[in-house]
């Protein structure tokens, strides 16, 4: 399996390095591994959802339009 660094993941996902580190600490990236003081992130890992934002799906939109 190929791995990328925190910096590479941050550039790939369009977030700060600190956010990627936070994702790693919270174990929100499947397959992430700690190597010394660095994180090894699987190259094919997807960016975790931002829990600060509520995901809006089609059902919520329909309910809001009918209200």
C-alpha positions as CSV (number, residue, x, y, z in Angstrom):
1,X,0.0,0.0,0.0
2,X,1.2,3.5,-0.9
3,X,1.2,6.3,1.7
4,X,1.3,10.0,1.6
5,X,2.3,12.6,4.2
6,X,0.1,15.0,6.1
7,X,1.3,17.8,3.9
8,X,0.4,15.9,0.7
9,X,-3.0,15.0,2.1
10,X,-3.7,18.6,3.1
11,X,-2.9,19.8,-0.5
12,X,-5.0,16.9,-2.0
13,X,-8.1,17.6,0.2
14,X,-7.8,21.4,0.3
15,X,-7.5,21.7,4.1
16,X,-4.8,22.7,6.5
17,X,-2.1,20.3,7.7
18,X,-3.5,20.8,11.2
19,X,-6.9,19.5,10.1
20,X,-5.3,16.4,8.6
21,X,-3.5,15.8,11.9
22,X,-6.8,16.2,13.7
23,X,-8.4,13.6,11.4
24,X,-5.5,11.3,12.2
25,X,-5.7,11.7,15.9
26,X,-9.4,11.1,15.9
27,X,-8.9,8.0,13.8
28,X,-11.2,9.3,11.1
29,X,-9.0,8.2,8.2
30,X,-9.2,4.4,7.6
31,X,-5.8,2.8,7.5
32,X,-3.8,5.7,8.9
33,X,-0.7,4.8,10.8
34,X,1.6,6.6,13.2
35,X,5.3,6.3,12.3
36,X,7.4,8.0,15.0
37,X,6.2,11.6,15.0
38,X,4.7,11.4,11.6
39,X,1.4,10.1,10.1
40,X,1.3,7.7,7.2
41,X,-2.0,8.2,5.3
42,X,-3.1,5.7,2.6
43,X,-2.8,7.3,-0.8
44,X,-6.3,6.3,-1.8
45,X,-7.9,7.6,1.5
46,X,-10.9,9.9,1.1
47,X,-11.3,13.1,3.1
48,X,-13.4,12.6,6.1
49,X,-16.6,14.6,6.4
50,X,-16.4,17.9,8.3
51,X,-18.5,17.3,11.4
52,X,-18.9,21.1,11.9
53,X,-21.2,21.2,9.0
54,X,-24.6,19.6,8.7
55,X,-24.9,17.5,5.6
56,X,-28.1,18.4,3.6
57,X,-29.7,15.6,1.7
58,X,-32.7,15.6,-0.7
59,X,-35.2,14.7,2.1
60,X,-34.3,17.7,4.2
61,X,-34.6,20.0,1.2
62,X,-38.1,18.7,0.4
63,X,-39.2,19.1,4.0
64,X,-37.9,22.6,4.1
65,X,-39.7,23.5,0.8
66,X,-43.0,22.1,2.0
67,X,-42.9,24.0,5.3
